Amino acid sequence: AQSVAQPEDQVNVAEGNPLTVKCTYSVSGNPYLFWYVQYPNRGLQFLLKYITGDNLVKGSYGFEAEFNKSQTSFHLKKPSALVSDSALYFCAVYSYNFNKFYFGSGTKLNVKP
Amino acid sequence: EAQVTQNPRYLITVTGKKLTVTCSQNMNHEYMSWYRQDPGLGLRQIYYSMNVEVTDKGDVPEGYKVSRKEKRNFPLILESPSPNQTSLYFCASRSGGLQETQYFGPGTRLLVL
């Protein structure tokens, strides 16, 4: 079965510290990987994606993510967290074989001043 | 401005009373989808459409209908809503290219009493 796992319901970091939000997946075929952010009462906003090429991809708002094929992971990272980064983050995988997106359950990021 | 719009944004209804949530996109996208978001479950796809008059079931289609008579519109119909359909609903669209990301609407929060 196709699935995306975000093992942490919540991640707490202090402002200025690095942050990591984890994502692992199980999807047949070559995956296309995405991260989205959701602020309260808003729809999902695209952050970044990995299709092919460099394993480290850079996206909006200083975020980046590293694709690791052997570990089937696509962790989201930022070198220095901001309070305004506090939001709900979703990892998503597009399966070419099934022509659909699979979403993780979401990770709430809390950045404290 | 490129966007996906949904209406209404908030809706309270009673069991069995038919309702429609509209979705419209102005990007000439071929693909459109409906998702529901529930705590701890992330986003689950209800239905999707690959083009006009082409729709297919997602992971949780029971109790829902859709139609795609025009490229820009993709309404979600609940013929006889039940309390277990209380959720946050998102419409999304993307172009046909595999490298394209999805664009999400602002969401519709539905409460079925």
gemmi code that builds the backbone of each chain (N, CA, C; Angstrom):
import gemmi

chains = {
    "A": [
        ("ALA", (0.843, -1.194, 0.000), (0.000, 0.000, 0.000), (0.878, 1.245, 0.000)),
        ("GLN", (0.405, 2.257, -0.697), (1.144, 3.514, -0.757), (0.902, 4.286, 0.547)),
        ("SER", (1.945, 4.872, 1.079), (1.760, 5.609, 2.332), (2.851, 6.638, 2.535)),
        ("VAL", (2.520, 7.629, 3.329), (3.468, 8.667, 3.715), (3.377, 8.806, 5.227)),
        ("ALA", (4.515, 8.805, 5.884), (4.536, 8.874, 7.341), (5.259, 10.122, 7.815)),
        ("GLN", (4.620, 10.830, 8.699), (5.259, 11.920, 9.425), (5.224, 11.498, 10.886)),
        ("PRO", (6.321, 11.000, 11.399), (6.311, 10.326, 12.693), (6.066, 11.234, 13.885)),
        ("GLU", (6.234, 12.525, 13.693), (6.057, 13.459, 14.814), (4.800, 14.287, 14.606)),
        ("ASP", (3.894, 14.214, 15.576), (2.705, 15.065, 15.492), (3.069, 16.525, 15.707)),
        ("GLN", (4.107, 16.742, 16.517), (4.469, 18.112, 16.870), (5.983, 18.203, 17.022)),
        ("VAL", (6.516, 19.322, 16.583), (7.945, 19.611, 16.760), (8.060, 20.987, 17.404)),
        ("ASN", (8.830, 21.058, 18.477), (9.031, 22.323, 19.182), (10.500, 22.739, 19.066)),
        ("VAL", (10.724, 23.962, 18.631), (12.086, 24.491, 18.535), (12.095, 25.934, 19.014)),
        ("ALA", (13.257, 26.374, 19.423), (13.424, 27.770, 19.823), (13.809, 28.592, 18.594)),
        ("GLU", (13.354, 29.809, 18.583), (13.692, 30.696, 17.479), (15.202, 30.798, 17.329)),
        ("GLY", (15.657, 30.723, 16.081), (17.082, 30.800, 15.821), (17.768, 29.453, 15.730)),
        ("ASN", (17.127, 28.428, 16.261), (17.691, 27.077, 16.188), (17.303, 26.410, 14.873)),
        ("PRO", (18.079, 25.422, 14.461), (17.689, 24.684, 13.250), (16.481, 23.801, 13.525)),
        ("LEU", (15.719, 23.547, 12.479), (14.552, 22.674, 12.629), (14.580, 21.584, 11.569)),
        ("THR", (13.993, 20.455, 11.934), (13.809, 19.342, 11.010), (12.414, 18.777, 11.220)),
        ("VAL", (11.694, 18.584, 10.141), (10.399, 17.909, 10.165), (10.547, 16.673, 9.276)),
        ("LYS", (10.260, 15.517, 9.860), (10.577, 14.266, 9.190), (9.439, 13.735, 8.330)),
        ("CYS", (9.848, 13.050, 7.259), (8.888, 12.417, 6.364), (9.521, 11.193, 5.740)),
        ("THR", (8.827, 10.075, 5.804), (9.251, 8.887, 5.076), (8.071, 8.402, 4.247)),
        ("TYR", (8.351, 7.647, 3.221), (7.287, 7.261, 2.303), (7.483, 5.825, 1.831)),
        ("SER", (6.381, 5.270, 1.367), (6.403, 3.957, 0.738), (5.496, 4.046, -0.478)),
        ("VAL", (6.111, 4.277, -1.622), (5.371, 4.459, -2.865), (6.106, 3.712, -3.961)),
        ("SER", (5.385, 2.969, -4.737), (6.009, 2.220, -5.813), (6.394, 3.158, -6.949)),
        ("GLY", (7.465, 2.795, -7.630), (7.931, 3.623, -8.730), (8.722, 4.819, -8.223)),
        ("ASN", (9.161, 5.647, -9.133), (9.896, 6.852, -8.746), (8.934, 7.886, -8.163)),
        ("PRO", (9.182, 8.315, -6.959), (8.261, 9.265, -6.337), (8.584, 10.710, -6.694)),
        ("TYR", (7.565, 11.514, -6.662), (7.728, 12.959, -6.749), (7.305, 13.493, -5.388)),
        ("LEU", (8.167, 14.232, -4.729), (7.991, 14.566, -3.318), (7.749, 16.051, -3.124)),
        ("PHE", (6.857, 16.352, -2.207), (6.445, 17.737, -1.990), (6.339, 18.019, -0.490)),
        ("TRP", (6.529, 19.287, -0.160), (6.191, 19.791, 1.168), (5.243, 20.980, 1.005)),
        ("TYR", (4.209, 20.966, 1.875), (3.248, 22.053, 1.929), (3.168, 22.582, 3.360)),
        ("VAL", (2.783, 23.838, 3.475), (2.572, 24.446, 4.788), (1.135, 24.961, 4.860)),
        ("GLN", (0.544, 24.807, 6.031), (-0.821, 25.297, 6.240), (-0.858, 26.195, 7.465)),
        ("TYR", (-1.191, 27.462, 7.242), (-1.393, 28.385, 8.344), (-2.853, 28.321, 8.777)),
        ("PRO", (-3.157, 28.716, 10.001), (-4.530, 28.619, 10.505), (-5.543, 29.251, 9.563)),
        ("ASN", (-6.624, 28.525, 9.319), (-7.726, 29.000, 8.484), (-7.308, 29.296, 7.039)),
        ("ARG", (-6.277, 28.645, 6.598), (-5.814, 28.835, 5.214), (-5.667, 27.486, 4.526)),
        ("GLY", (-5.634, 27.526, 3.210), (-5.365, 26.318, 2.450), (-3.885, 25.981, 2.486)),
        ("LEU", (-3.533, 24.884, 1.873), (-2.139, 24.456, 1.837), (-1.369, 25.291, 0.822)),
        ("GLN", (-0.164, 25.660, 1.214), (0.705, 26.427, 0.317), (1.940, 25.604, -0.012)),
        ("PHE", (2.309, 25.603, -1.260), (3.470, 24.859, -1.722), (4.757, 25.459, -1.174)),
        ("LEU", (5.652, 24.583, -0.670), (6.961, 25.025, -0.172), (8.083, 24.632, -1.124)),
        ("LEU", (8.126, 23.349, -1.463), (9.195, 22.875, -2.320), (8.847, 21.485, -2.842)),
        ("LYS", (9.639, 21.040, -3.823), (9.392, 19.713, -4.398), (10.700, 19.120, -4.893)),
        ("TYR", (10.714, 17.806, -4.925), (11.808, 17.052, -5.529), (11.212, 16.202, -6.650)),
        ("ILE", (11.767, 16.409, -7.847), (11.349, 15.586, -8.982), (12.507, 14.718, -9.430)),
        ("THR", (13.634, 15.337, -9.644), (14.845, 14.631, -10.049), (16.023, 15.561, -9.828)),
        ("GLY", (17.253, 15.020, -9.919), (18.427, 15.880, -9.806), (19.013, 15.885, -8.407)),
        ("ASP", (19.508, 17.039, -7.976), (20.156, 17.166, -6.671), (19.238, 16.719, -5.559)),
        ("ASN", (19.821, 15.978, -4.622), (19.011, 15.469, -3.521), (18.579, 16.571, -2.560)),
        ("LEU", (19.321, 17.662, -2.536), (18.963, 18.774, -1.665), (18.225, 19.823, -2.498)),
        ("VAL", (16.995, 20.089, -2.130), (16.202, 21.074, -2.860), (15.894, 22.245, -1.943)),
        ("LYS", (15.899, 23.421, -2.527), (15.607, 24.633, -1.767), (14.252, 25.168, -2.186)),
        ("GLY", (13.544, 25.702, -1.184), (12.213, 26.192, -1.469), (11.954, 27.558, -0.880)),
        ("SER", (10.693, 27.825, -0.642), (10.265, 29.140, -0.156), (10.641, 29.336, 1.301)),
        ("TYR", (10.764, 30.608, 1.696), (10.946, 31.014, 3.090), (12.183, 30.418, 3.753)),
        ("GLY", (13.200, 30.063, 2.963), (14.440, 29.535, 3.517), (14.423, 28.057, 3.841)),
        ("PHE", (13.346, 27.378, 3.500), (13.267, 25.942, 3.748), (14.012, 25.146, 2.685)),
        ("GLU", (14.465, 23.996, 3.082), (15.081, 23.060, 2.165), (14.717, 21.648, 2.600)),
        ("ALA", (14.905, 20.705, 1.699), (14.599, 19.318, 2.032), (15.599, 18.416, 1.335)),
        ("GLU", (15.882, 17.308, 1.995), (16.859, 16.364, 1.459), (16.201, 15.041, 1.128)),
        ("PHE", (16.313, 14.652, -0.118), (15.796, 13.373, -0.574), (16.836, 12.298, -0.333)),
        ("ASN", (16.440, 11.229, 0.338), (17.332, 10.104, 0.592), (16.653, 8.850, 0.076)),
        ("LYS", (17.121, 8.378, -1.063), (16.442, 7.265, -1.713), (16.558, 5.975, -0.912)),
        ("SER", (17.726, 5.721, -0.332), (17.926, 4.468, 0.389), (17.071, 4.405, 1.651)),
        ("GLN", (16.855, 5.556, 2.270), (16.036, 5.594, 3.474), (14.586, 5.983, 3.166)),
        ("THR", (14.276, 6.190, 1.921), (12.942, 6.648, 1.464), (12.443, 7.771, 2.366)),
        ("SER", (13.283, 8.794, 2.487), (12.924, 9.921, 3.339), (13.050, 11.230, 2.579)),
        ("PHE", (12.347, 12.219, 3.095), (12.360, 13.554, 2.484), (12.123, 14.553, 3.617)),
        ("HIS", (13.118, 14.735, 4.447), (12.992, 15.577, 5.635), (13.100, 17.054, 5.278)),
        ("LEU", (12.255, 17.830, 5.911), (12.235, 19.290, 5.714), (13.145, 19.934, 6.755)),
        ("LYS", (13.929, 20.926, 6.307), (14.890, 21.551, 7.221), (14.941, 23.054, 7.017)),
        ("LYS", (15.381, 23.718, 8.073), (15.654, 25.145, 7.981), (16.755, 25.466, 8.968)),
        ("PRO", (17.775, 26.187, 8.568), (18.927, 26.426, 9.450), (18.601, 27.251, 10.689)),
        ("SER", (17.653, 28.193, 10.557), (17.352, 29.078, 11.667), (15.853, 29.361, 11.677)),
        ("ALA", (15.165, 28.817, 12.663), (13.706, 28.916, 12.703), (13.239, 30.307, 13.122)),
        ("LEU", (12.086, 30.694, 12.590), (11.426, 31.941, 12.961), (10.090, 31.634, 13.623)),
        ("VAL", (9.670, 32.519, 14.502), (8.359, 32.325, 15.135), (7.264, 32.222, 14.069)),
        ("SER", (7.417, 32.974, 12.996), (6.421, 32.961, 11.916), (6.396, 31.651, 11.131)),
        ("ASP", (7.348, 30.771, 11.371), (7.329, 29.445, 10.738), (6.345, 28.507, 11.417)),
        ("SER", (5.834, 28.895, 12.544), (4.880, 28.051, 13.273), (3.650, 27.810, 12.406)),
        ("ALA", (3.380, 26.547, 12.125), (2.291, 26.169, 11.223), (2.214, 24.648, 11.183)),
        ("LEU", (1.314, 24.167, 10.358), (1.154, 22.723, 10.138), (1.806, 22.376, 8.799)),
        ("TYR", (2.670, 21.375, 8.810), (3.437, 21.013, 7.621), (3.044, 19.625, 7.149)),
        ("PHE", (2.819, 19.524, 5.848), (2.428, 18.262, 5.245), (3.455, 17.832, 4.204)),
        ("CYS", (3.813, 16.579, 4.286), (4.623, 15.948, 3.261), (3.671, 15.230, 2.300)),
        ("ALA", (3.968, 15.260, 1.021), (3.115, 14.601, 0.035), (3.979, 13.928, -1.015)),
        ("VAL", (3.484, 12.841, -1.505), (4.186, 12.083, -2.540), (3.228, 11.843, -3.694)),
        ("TYR", (3.702, 12.115, -4.883), (2.912, 11.811, -6.080), (3.403, 10.492, -6.656)),
        ("SER", (2.447, 9.604, -6.875), (2.772, 8.311, -7.466), (2.388, 8.347, -8.939)),
        ("TYR", (3.390, 8.209, -9.776), (3.110, 8.168, -11.215), (2.289, 6.934, -11.551)),
        ("ASN", (2.576, 5.832, -10.863), (1.873, 4.567, -11.158), (0.375, 4.683, -10.903)),
        ("PHE", (0.018, 5.409, -9.858), (-1.383, 5.529, -9.482), (-1.983, 6.890, -9.832)),
        ("ASN", (-1.153, 7.769, -10.343), (-1.612, 9.099, -10.759), (-2.357, 9.815, -9.637)),
        ("LYS", (-1.787, 9.788, -8.456), (-2.439, 10.497, -7.360), (-1.405, 10.897, -6.311)),
        ("PHE", (-1.836, 11.833, -5.461), (-1.013, 12.312, -4.366), (-1.388, 11.584, -3.083)),
        ("TYR", (-0.387, 11.314, -2.278), (-0.594, 10.759, -0.948), (0.009, 11.743, 0.051)),
        ("PHE", (-0.763, 12.026, 1.099), (-0.334, 13.004, 2.094), (-0.031, 12.341, 3.426)),
        ("GLY", (0.953, 12.896, 4.130), (1.177, 12.500, 5.501), (0.116, 13.115, 6.403)),
        ("SER", (0.172, 12.765, 7.667), (-0.845, 13.217, 8.615), (-0.585, 14.622, 9.137)),
        ("GLY", (0.571, 15.179, 8.802), (0.876, 16.541, 9.205), (1.690, 16.611, 10.488)),
        ("THR", (2.549, 17.609, 10.561), (3.357, 17.873, 11.756), (3.189, 19.333, 12.128)),
        ("LYS", (2.795, 19.554, 13.364), (2.646, 20.924, 13.837), (3.983, 21.430, 14.341)),
        ("LEU", (4.454, 22.485, 13.748), (5.722, 23.090, 14.147), (5.447, 24.283, 15.047)),
        ("ASN", (6.025, 24.260, 16.238), (5.923, 25.376, 17.172), (7.305, 25.986, 17.356)),
        ("VAL", (7.444, 27.238, 17.002), (8.706, 27.941, 17.194), (8.492, 28.973, 18.288)),
        ("LYS", (9.237, 28.827, 19.367), (9.059, 29.701, 20.517), (10.122, 30.783, 20.546)),
        ("PRO", (9.715, 31.989, 20.944), (10.665, 33.113, 20.963), (11.808, 32.885, 21.961)),
    ],
    "B": [
        ("GLU", (-4.902, 37.177, -10.751), (-4.182, 36.338, -9.796), (-4.634, 34.890, -9.927)),
        ("ALA", (-3.649, 33.974, -10.012), (-3.961, 32.556, -10.099), (-4.529, 32.087, -8.771)),
        ("GLN", (-5.673, 31.444, -8.826), (-6.243, 30.989, -7.562), (-7.291, 29.904, -7.759)),
        ("VAL", (-7.537, 29.219, -6.650), (-8.615, 28.256, -6.537), (-9.583, 28.809, -5.487)),
        ("THR", (-10.823, 28.924, -5.851), (-11.818, 29.460, -4.915), (-12.832, 28.383, -4.555)),
        ("GLN", (-13.303, 28.460, -3.331), (-14.302, 27.526, -2.834), (-15.404, 28.318, -2.147)),
        ("ASN", (-16.615, 27.817, -2.284), (-17.739, 28.405, -1.566), (-18.753, 27.343, -1.197)),
        ("PRO", (-19.334, 27.450, -0.003), (-19.021, 28.454, 1.021), (-17.755, 28.101, 1.782)),
        ("ARG", (-17.273, 28.993, 2.601), (-16.109, 28.716, 3.441), (-16.520, 27.988, 4.718)),
        ("TYR", (-17.694, 28.256, 5.189), (-18.203, 27.606, 6.390), (-19.655, 27.214, 6.144)),
        ("LEU", (-20.020, 26.036, 6.633), (-21.383, 25.566, 6.417), (-21.800, 24.657, 7.558)),
        ("ILE", (-22.956, 24.968, 8.133), (-23.573, 24.110, 9.128), (-24.874, 23.618, 8.525)),
        ("THR", (-25.085, 22.305, 8.540), (-26.286, 21.743, 7.963), (-26.790, 20.607, 8.844)),
        ("VAL", (-27.868, 19.999, 8.429), (-28.444, 18.883, 9.180), (-28.369, 17.616, 8.345)),
        ("THR", (-28.409, 16.512, 9.022), (-28.341, 15.213, 8.348), (-29.407, 15.096, 7.275)),
        ("GLY", (-28.966, 14.667, 6.085), (-29.899, 14.399, 5.005), (-30.205, 15.555, 4.076)),
        ("LYS", (-29.766, 16.743, 4.402), (-30.082, 17.904, 3.567), (-28.982, 18.100, 2.525)),
        ("LYS", (-29.336, 17.886, 1.284), (-28.371, 17.933, 0.189), (-27.623, 19.264, 0.143)),
        ("LEU", (-26.330, 19.196, -0.140), (-25.558, 20.421, -0.254), (-24.499, 20.276, -1.340)),
        ("THR", (-24.071, 21.419, -1.836), (-23.025, 21.473, -2.849), (-21.966, 22.478, -2.427)),
        ("VAL", (-20.727, 22.072, -2.541), (-19.602, 22.976, -2.321), (-18.967, 23.239, -3.687)),
        ("THR", (-18.893, 24.491, -4.043), (-18.353, 24.808, -5.371), (-16.849, 25.005, -5.316)),
        ("CYS", (-16.207, 24.737, -6.439), (-14.774, 24.941, -6.587), (-14.520, 25.465, -7.991)),
        ("SER", (-13.710, 26.487, -8.080), (-13.395, 27.055, -9.375), (-11.934, 27.464, -9.425)),
        ("GLN", (-11.302, 27.216, -10.573), (-9.900, 27.627, -10.747), (-9.755, 28.416, -12.050)),
        ("ASN", (-8.839, 29.368, -12.029), (-8.660, 30.251, -13.181), (-7.329, 30.025, -13.888)),
        ("MET", (-6.753, 28.843, -13.733), (-5.433, 28.568, -14.292), (-5.487, 27.615, -15.479)),
        ("ASN", (-6.692, 27.282, -15.916), (-6.863, 26.378, -17.049), (-6.239, 24.996, -16.792)),
        ("HIS", (-6.286, 24.583, -15.529), (-5.706, 23.293, -15.157), (-6.606, 22.146, -15.562)),
        ("GLU", (-5.950, 21.038, -15.987), (-6.724, 19.859, -16.356), (-7.174, 19.081, -15.127)),
        ("TYR", (-6.269, 18.942, -14.165), (-6.540, 18.091, -13.011), (-7.160, 18.889, -11.873)),
        ("MET", (-8.215, 18.324, -11.316), (-8.793, 18.897, -10.109), (-9.128, 17.771, -9.141)),
        ("SER", (-9.040, 18.078, -7.851), (-9.274, 17.063, -6.822), (-10.031, 17.672, -5.660)),
        ("TRP", (-10.683, 16.788, -4.930), (-11.274, 17.137, -3.645), (-10.628, 16.273, -2.563)),
        ("TYR", (-10.298, 16.937, -1.459), (-9.726, 16.256, -0.302), (-10.538, 16.620, 0.933)),
        ("ARG", (-10.484, 15.723, 1.909), (-10.965, 16.083, 3.226), (-9.816, 15.948, 4.216)),
        ("GLN", (-9.791, 16.856, 5.162), (-8.730, 16.876, 6.162), (-9.326, 16.619, 7.523)),
        ("ASP", (-8.842, 15.588, 8.184), (-9.308, 15.238, 9.515), (-8.100, 15.100, 10.432)),
        ("PRO", (-8.238, 15.495, 11.690), (-7.097, 15.465, 12.616), (-6.450, 14.087, 12.665)),
        ("GLY", (-5.132, 14.074, 12.547), (-4.385, 12.831, 12.633), (-4.415, 11.974, 11.379)),
        ("LEU", (-5.204, 12.385, 10.408), (-5.321, 11.589, 9.172), (-4.762, 12.318, 7.959)),
        ("GLY", (-4.401, 13.552, 8.110), (-3.893, 14.305, 6.973), (-4.985, 14.551, 5.956)),
        ("LEU", (-4.604, 14.647, 4.704), (-5.549, 14.858, 3.623), (-5.820, 13.536, 2.923)),
        ("ARG", (-7.068, 13.273, 2.699), (-7.458, 12.075, 1.964), (-8.267, 12.491, 0.741)),
        ("GLN", (-7.932, 11.887, -0.374), (-8.569, 12.280, -1.628), (-9.959, 11.657, -1.737)),
        ("ILE", (-10.926, 12.477, -2.106), (-12.308, 12.006, -2.237), (-12.589, 11.609, -3.689)),
        ("TYR", (-12.411, 12.546, -4.568), (-12.574, 12.340, -6.005), (-11.546, 13.196, -6.730)),
        ("TYR", (-11.279, 12.808, -7.971), (-10.445, 13.653, -8.807), (-10.960, 13.618, -10.241)),
        ("SER", (-10.491, 14.594, -10.997), (-10.911, 14.702, -12.385), (-9.700, 15.038, -13.235)),
        ("MET", (-9.529, 14.314, -14.313), (-8.381, 14.539, -15.188), (-8.711, 15.507, -16.323)),
        ("ASN", (-9.989, 15.736, -16.539), (-10.400, 16.720, -17.529), (-11.923, 16.764, -17.552)),
        ("VAL", (-12.474, 17.549, -18.422), (-13.927, 17.689, -18.511), (-14.550, 16.320, -18.766)),
        ("GLU", (-15.576, 16.018, -17.992), (-16.338, 14.774, -18.106), (-15.537, 13.524, -17.747)),
        ("VAL", (-14.375, 13.697, -17.134), (-13.558, 12.560, -16.708), (-13.315, 12.671, -15.212)),
        ("THR", (-13.974, 11.798, -14.447), (-13.795, 11.811, -12.997), (-13.537, 10.403, -12.509)),
        ("ASP", (-12.941, 10.289, -11.326), (-12.678, 8.972, -10.763), (-12.620, 9.072, -9.252)),
        ("LYS", (-12.842, 7.931, -8.603), (-12.870, 7.891, -7.155), (-11.459, 7.990, -6.584)),
        ("GLY", (-11.392, 8.652, -5.434), (-10.164, 8.672, -4.667), (-10.209, 7.611, -3.589)),
        ("ASP", (-9.676, 7.936, -2.430), (-9.604, 6.953, -1.349), (-10.868, 6.867, -0.503)),
        ("VAL", (-11.625, 7.955, -0.431), (-12.806, 7.988, 0.442), (-14.005, 8.584, -0.285)),
        ("PRO", (-14.502, 7.934, -1.340), (-15.553, 8.535, -2.155), (-16.978, 8.339, -1.627)),
        ("GLU", (-17.162, 7.447, -0.641), (-18.511, 7.098, -0.213), (-19.249, 8.314, 0.331)),
        ("GLY", (-20.432, 8.530, -0.171), (-21.273, 9.631, 0.286), (-21.074, 10.928, -0.474)),
        ("TYR", (-20.222, 10.903, -1.470), (-19.925, 12.109, -2.252), (-20.161, 11.867, -3.735)),
        ("LYS", (-20.465, 12.950, -4.429), (-20.533, 12.947, -5.889), (-19.805, 14.172, -6.400)),
        ("VAL", (-19.351, 14.084, -7.649), (-18.726, 15.238, -8.287), (-19.195, 15.298, -9.737)),
        ("SER", (-18.934, 16.434, -10.352), (-19.161, 16.558, -11.780), (-18.124, 17.498, -12.362)),
        ("ARG", (-17.842, 17.366, -13.632), (-16.873, 18.255, -14.289), (-17.420, 18.580, -15.684)),
        ("LYS", (-18.345, 19.493, -15.706), (-18.963, 19.896, -16.962), (-18.164, 20.987, -17.662)),
        ("GLU", (-17.429, 21.744, -16.877), (-16.556, 22.792, -17.422), (-15.172, 22.596, -16.830)),
        ("LYS", (-14.184, 23.050, -17.570), (-12.822, 22.836, -17.105), (-12.540, 23.560, -15.799)),
        ("ARG", (-13.100, 24.718, -15.596), (-12.752, 25.526, -14.429), (-13.489, 25.116, -13.154)),
        ("ASN", (-14.594, 24.392, -13.263), (-15.429, 24.106, -12.100), (-15.468, 22.624, -11.753)),
        ("PHE", (-15.482, 22.352, -10.463), (-15.487, 20.968, -10.001), (-16.253, 20.910, -8.673)),
        ("PRO", (-17.568, 20.941, -8.717), (-18.359, 20.955, -7.484), (-18.373, 19.607, -6.776)),
        ("LEU", (-18.450, 19.671, -5.470), (-18.573, 18.483, -4.618), (-19.991, 18.450, -4.071)),
        ("ILE", (-20.658, 17.327, -4.255), (-22.067, 17.199, -3.880), (-22.207, 16.148, -2.789)),
        ("LEU", (-22.903, 16.520, -1.723), (-23.268, 15.575, -0.672), (-24.776, 15.410, -0.751)),
        ("GLU", (-25.216, 14.284, -1.294), (-26.642, 14.073, -1.535), (-27.418, 13.955, -0.216)),
        ("SER", (-26.836, 13.261, 0.731), (-27.495, 13.064, 2.029), (-26.416, 13.085, 3.114)),
        ("PRO", (-26.016, 14.281, 3.515), (-24.894, 14.386, 4.462), (-25.162, 13.675, 5.777)),
        ("SER", (-24.107, 13.143, 6.344), (-24.178, 12.504, 7.652), (-23.112, 13.118, 8.552)),
        ("PRO", (-23.263, 12.975, 9.864), (-22.300, 13.588, 10.790), (-20.854, 13.178, 10.544)),
        ("ASN", (-20.613, 11.970, 10.031), (-19.225, 11.553, 9.789), (-18.602, 12.263, 8.589)),
        ("GLN", (-19.373, 13.109, 7.939), (-18.822, 13.937, 6.863), (-18.456, 15.336, 7.357)),
        ("THR", (-18.613, 15.546, 8.640), (-18.104, 16.779, 9.247), (-16.589, 16.793, 9.091)),
        ("SER", (-16.086, 17.810, 8.443), (-14.660, 17.828, 8.114), (-14.287, 19.164, 7.490)),
        ("LEU", (-13.016, 19.279, 7.173), (-12.497, 20.422, 6.431), (-12.175, 19.939, 5.022)),
        ("TYR", (-12.763, 20.594, 4.037), (-12.643, 20.140, 2.660), (-11.799, 21.122, 1.838)),
        ("PHE", (-10.930, 20.530, 1.015), (-10.090, 21.332, 0.139), (-10.245, 20.878, -1.304)),
        ("CYS", (-10.354, 21.862, -2.167), (-10.287, 21.625, -3.591), (-8.878, 21.976, -4.056)),
        ("ALA", (-8.380, 21.256, -5.042), (-7.040, 21.525, -5.548), (-7.026, 21.352, -7.060)),
        ("SER", (-6.104, 22.028, -7.715), (-5.967, 21.861, -9.158), (-4.500, 21.885, -9.542)),
        ("ARG", (-4.182, 21.288, -10.673), (-2.833, 21.333, -11.216), (-2.917, 21.101, -12.717)),
        ("SER", (-1.862, 21.485, -13.386), (-1.818, 21.211, -14.817), (-1.468, 19.747, -15.028)),
        ("GLY", (-1.446, 19.310, -16.249), (-1.238, 17.895, -16.512), (0.182, 17.423, -16.323)),
        ("GLY", (1.134, 18.355, -16.292), (2.521, 17.946, -16.189), (2.841, 17.339, -14.843)),
        ("LEU", (3.647, 16.288, -14.836), (3.980, 15.602, -13.594), (4.822, 16.475, -12.684)),
        ("GLN", (5.511, 17.442, -13.233), (6.350, 18.285, -12.401), (5.569, 19.425, -11.771)),
        ("GLU", (4.303, 19.500, -12.080), (3.531, 20.618, -11.576), (2.957, 20.310, -10.201)),
        ("THR", (2.974, 21.302, -9.367), (2.429, 21.126, -8.043), (0.937, 21.401, -8.039)),
        ("GLN", (0.304, 21.069, -6.947), (-1.105, 21.363, -6.799), (-1.293, 22.730, -6.141)),
        ("TYR", (-2.358, 23.393, -6.533), (-2.765, 24.632, -5.900), (-4.063, 24.359, -5.153)),
        ("PHE", (-4.098, 24.811, -3.909), (-5.233, 24.505, -3.058), (-6.135, 25.707, -2.843)),
        ("GLY", (-7.422, 25.427, -2.715), (-8.357, 26.447, -2.302), (-8.241, 26.715, -0.811)),
        ("PRO", (-8.987, 27.688, -0.300), (-8.867, 28.093, 1.108), (-9.544, 27.144, 2.082)),
        ("GLY", (-10.331, 26.209, 1.582), (-10.981, 25.248, 2.462), (-12.422, 25.595, 2.775)),
        ("THR", (-13.218, 24.559, 3.014), (-14.620, 24.698, 3.435), (-14.805, 23.850, 4.683)),
        ("ARG", (-15.169, 24.512, 5.766), (-15.383, 23.782, 7.018), (-16.861, 23.437, 7.115)),
        ("LEU", (-17.137, 22.135, 7.145), (-18.515, 21.640, 7.145), (-18.828, 20.953, 8.466)),
        ("LEU", (-19.963, 21.320, 9.023), (-20.481, 20.668, 10.228), (-21.850, 20.104, 9.899)),
        ("VAL", (-21.993, 18.795, 10.068), (-23.270, 18.140, 9.825), (-23.854, 17.706, 11.168)),
        ("LEU", (-25.003, 18.247, 11.500), (-25.623, 17.962, 12.806), (-26.587, 16.774, 12.719)),
    ],
}
model = gemmi.Model(1)
for chain_id, residues in chains.items():
    chain = gemmi.Chain(chain_id)
    for i, (resn, *xyz) in enumerate(residues, 1):
        res = gemmi.Residue()
        res.name, res.seqid = resn, gemmi.SeqId(i, " ")
        for name, pos in zip(("N", "CA", "C"), xyz):
            atom = gemmi.Atom()
            atom.name, atom.element = name, gemmi.Element(name[0])
            atom.pos, atom.b_iso = gemmi.Position(*pos), 0.0
            res.add_atom(atom)
        chain.add_residue(res)
    model.add_chain(chain)
structure = gemmi.Structure()
structure.add_model(model)
structure.setup_entities()
